[in-house]
Amino acid sequence: MPLIKLEDYYPNYRETFSGDDIKKLDLYTEGGDKVGSVHDVLVDNNGRFRYLVIDTGTWAFGKKILLPVGLSRIDYEQHRVFVDGLNKEQVQNLPAYNENQAVDYDYEEQLRGVYRPLASTATADTGESILAAQSYNRDTYNYDREPYLYDINEGEGQTLRLYEERLIANKERHKVGEVAVSKRVETETARVSVSVEKERIVIERNTPADARAIIPNDADFQAGEVARMEVYEESANIQKQAFVREEVSFRKEVEHHTVDAEETVRREELDINTEGNPVVDNPNRI
């Protein structure tokens, strides 16, 4: 059965796992010792996980190995993959994995020859003998015959996450411009008119119509007699004074608008396929 790299089978696998990229998880023993990191995943032609490609790094001189998925426990909360019982001696006995080589039946049998003793504790629960697997051949072998190696570890329960996309609306405040209000001085020629008074002396000389003679003794001739009259005139007094012509006030007002957005969002739904007559409790969809 040919095996395929995860990204070749699921080009958009990162969207399926919504950020939980298994290829970025570190591999630890159940005792808490780091033994490498997940470099890739190999799936069968049905898309089922079969092997984790482990880069052992400095722990085993940078050797890449294949780890059957049934011997691992994936914990996305801790961003770790756990394996129980794997040691350096076993890693040294495993054939190195090369991305350019074909993973055929003979290569997998070398792997299984090392991993079957690791899975010996699982046979107590399954009741199946690992030795029986040695009677398989390339024509009859099936991954389902060794679930302790190739089934997802359900010992502590597994969680399948269903994701959906949602539109999140946020507001960002940014400057669109500014208004500056200032004063400037303009000049113009102003004209004003004012009425002024100017006095003048008008001298009138008249000959009496009824000229009559005056007794000489009644005539009072006096030399040097002077009559005086003051003469006034007004002059214009023009001055400039400043007055408040207009008051200008300015402020900001906030206008509220509703922005509508429309996008296509995706949501994962759960499909349950059963064979036979198993009893399945299927709670209502959330």
C-alpha positions in Angstrom: 0.0 0.0 0.0 1.7 3.2 -1.1 2.2 5.9 1.5 1.8 9.6 0.8 3.1 12.7 2.5 0.5 14.7 4.5 0.8 17.9 2.4 0.6 16.0 -0.9 -2.6 14.3 0.2 -4.1 17.3 2.0 -2.6 20.5 0.4 -4.6 22.6 2.7 -4.2 20.5 5.8 -3.3 23.6 7.9 -6.8 25.0 7.4 -8.3 21.6 8.4 -6.4 21.7 11.7 -6.9 25.5 12.0 -3.5 26.3 13.3 -2.8 23.0 15.1 0.0 22.0 12.7 1.2 18.6 13.7 4.4 19.1 11.8 5.5 21.6 14.4 5.0 19.5 17.4 7.8 18.1 19.6 8.1 14.4 20.5 8.4 13.6 24.2 8.5 10.4 26.2 5.8 9.9 28.8 8.6 10.7 31.3 9.0 14.2 29.9 12.3 13.6 27.9 12.4 15.3 24.5 13.5 12.8 21.8 12.8 14.9 18.6 10.1 16.6 16.6 7.5 15.8 14.0 9.0 16.4 10.6 6.1 15.1 8.5 3.3 12.6 8.4 2.7 9.7 6.0 -0.9 8.7 5.2 -2.3 5.8 3.2 -4.4 6.2 0.1 -7.5 6.7 2.2 -5.9 9.6 4.1 -5.5 7.8 7.4 -2.4 8.6 9.4 0.0 5.7 9.5 3.5 7.1 10.4 4.9 10.2 12.0 8.2 11.2 10.5 10.4 12.0 13.5 13.6 14.1 13.3 15.5 13.0 16.3 17.9 16.0 16.1 20.9 15.8 18.4 19.2 13.1 20.5 20.1 10.5 17.9 22.6 12.3 15.6 19.9 13.9 13.4 18.4 10.6 12.2 14.9 10.6 10.8 12.7 7.6 11.7 9.1 6.5 11.2 6.9 6.1 14.3 3.6 4.2 13.9 0.8 6.5 14.8 -0.7 4.0 17.2 2.3 4.3 19.5 1.9 8.1 19.8 -0.4 10.3 21.8 -1.0 13.7 20.2 -1.7 16.5 22.7 -2.5 19.8 20.9 -3.0 21.6 24.1 0.6 21.1 25.2 1.8 21.2 21.5 3.5 17.8 22.0 3.4 14.2 20.8 4.1 11.6 23.5 5.5 8.1 23.0 6.1 5.5 25.7 9.2 3.3 25.9 11.2 4.6 22.9 14.9 4.7 23.7 18.2 5.4 21.8 19.0 1.7 21.3 15.7 1.1 19.6 16.2 4.2 17.5 19.6 2.9 16.4 18.0 -0.4 15.3 15.4 1.4 13.2 16.1 2.0 9.5 16.8 5.6 8.7 14.0 7.3 6.7 14.9 9.0 3.5 12.3 11.1 1.8 13.5 9.9 -1.6 13.1 6.2 -0.9 10.0 4.2 -1.2 8.4 2.9 2.0 7.6 -0.7 0.9 6.5 -3.8 2.7 10.1 -4.9 3.4 11.0 -1.5 4.9 7.9 -1.5 7.0 8.6 -5.0 8.3 12.0 -3.7 9.6 10.1 -1.0 11.5 7.5 -3.4 12.8 10.2 -5.8 14.0 11.5 -3.1 16.3 8.1 -1.6 17.4 6.2 -4.8 18.1 7.9 -5.4 21.4 7.0 -1.8 22.3 3.4 -2.6 21.7 3.5 -5.9 23.7 1.6 -4.3 26.6 -1.3 -3.5 24.2 -1.9 -7.2 23.5 -3.2 -7.7 27.0 -6.1 -5.5 26.2 -6.7 -6.6 22.6 -6.2 -10.3 23.2 -4.3 -10.5 19.9 -0.9 -12.1 19.7 1.8 -10.0 18.0 3.5 -13.2 16.9 0.5 -13.9 14.7 1.5 -10.8 12.6 4.7 -12.6 11.6 2.7 -15.0 9.5 1.5 -12.1 7.3 3.1 -11.6 3.9 3.1 -8.7 1.4 0.0 -10.0 -0.3 -2.2 -10.5 2.8 -0.9 -7.8 5.2 -3.3 -5.1 6.3 -2.8 -2.2 8.7 -6.0 -3.2 10.5 -4.4 -6.4 11.6 -2.1 -4.5 14.0 -4.3 -1.7 15.5 -1.8 -1.3 18.4 0.6 0.1 15.8 -1.7 1.9 13.4 -4.9 3.0 15.1 -5.0 6.4 16.8 -4.4 5.8 20.5 -7.7 6.0 22.3 -6.5 4.9 25.7 -7.1 8.4 27.1 -9.7 9.4 24.7 -9.3 11.5 21.5 -10.8 14.8 20.6 -11.8 15.7 17.0 -12.0 19.4 16.7 -14.6 20.9 14.4 -13.8 24.4 13.3 -15.8 27.2 11.9 -14.9 30.6 10.6 -16.5 33.8 11.9 -16.4 37.4 10.9 -14.8 39.5 13.6 -15.5 43.2 13.3 -13.0 45.7 14.8 -12.6 49.4 14.5 -9.4 51.2 13.8 -9.0 55.0 14.4 -6.8 56.7 11.8 -6.2 60.4 10.9 -7.9 61.5 7.7 -6.9 65.2 7.9 -7.0 68.3 10.0 -8.5 71.8 10.0 -6.5 74.8 11.0 -8.3 78.1 11.9 -6.2 81.3 12.0 -6.6 85.1 11.6 -5.1 87.3 9.0 -5.2 91.1 8.7 -6.6 92.7 5.6 -6.5 96.5 4.9 -9.0 98.6 3.0 -9.6 102.4 2.6 -12.5 103.5 4.8 -14.3 106.8 4.2 -16.4 108.8 6.7 -18.2 112.1 6.4 -18.7 114.6 9.3 -20.5 117.9 9.1 -18.5 120.8 10.6 -19.5 124.4 11.3 -17.5 127.5 10.5 -18.6 130.9 11.6 -18.0 134.0 9.5 -18.7 137.7 10.1 -21.1 139.4 7.8 -20.9 143.2 7.8 -23.9 144.9 6.4 -23.9 148.7 5.9 -27.3 150.3 5.3 -28.5 153.9 4.7 -31.6 154.6 6.8 -34.6 155.3 4.6 -35.9 158.0 6.9 -32.7 159.9 7.4 -33.3 162.7 9.8 -31.1 165.3 11.4 -29.8 164.8 14.9 -29.3 167.7 17.3 -25.7 168.4 17.5 -25.7 168.1 21.2 -27.2 164.6 21.0 -24.5 163.2 18.7 -22.0 161.3 20.7 -18.9 161.2 18.7 -16.3 159.0 20.2 -13.0 158.1 18.7 -11.7 154.6 19.2 -14.9 152.8 19.9 -14.6 149.1 19.0 -17.3 146.4 18.7 -16.0 142.8 19.1 -17.6 139.5 18.2 -15.9 136.0 18.6 -15.7 133.8 15.5 -15.6 129.9 15.9 -15.3 127.1 13.5 -15.3 123.2 13.9 -12.5 120.9 12.7 -13.0 117.2 12.1 -11.3 114.9 14.6 -10.9 111.4 12.9 -9.6 108.5 15.0 -9.5 104.7 14.6 -10.8 102.4 17.3 -11.0 98.6 17.3 -14.3 96.8 17.8 -15.2 93.1 18.1 -16.8 92.5 14.7 -17.5 88.7 14.9 -16.8 85.7 17.2 -15.9 82.3 15.7 -16.0 79.1 17.7 -15.2 75.6 16.4 -15.6 72.1 17.8 -15.7 68.5 16.6 -18.8 66.4 16.2 -18.8 62.6 15.9 -21.0 61.1 13.2 -21.9 57.4 13.4 -22.1 55.2 10.3 -22.8 51.5 10.0 -20.4 49.6 7.8 -21.8 46.3 6.4 -19.4 43.5 5.3 -20.1 40.2 3.7 -17.7 37.2 3.5 -18.0 33.5 2.8 -17.2 31.6 6.0 -16.6 27.9 6.4 -17.7 25.5 9.1 -16.8 21.9 9.7 -19.6 19.4 10.3 -19.3 15.9 11.7 -20.1 12.9 9.6 -20.5 9.6 11.5 -20.2 6.4 9.4 -20.8 3.1 11.2 -20.5 -0.6 10.1 -22.5 -3.3 11.7 -24.8 -2.4 14.6 -22.7 -0.5 17.1 -24.4 1.6 19.8 -23.4 5.2 19.3 -24.5 8.1 21.5 -24.8 11.0 19.2 -25.6 14.2 21.0 -27.3 17.1 19.2 -25.0 19.3 17.2 -23.9 22.4 19.0 
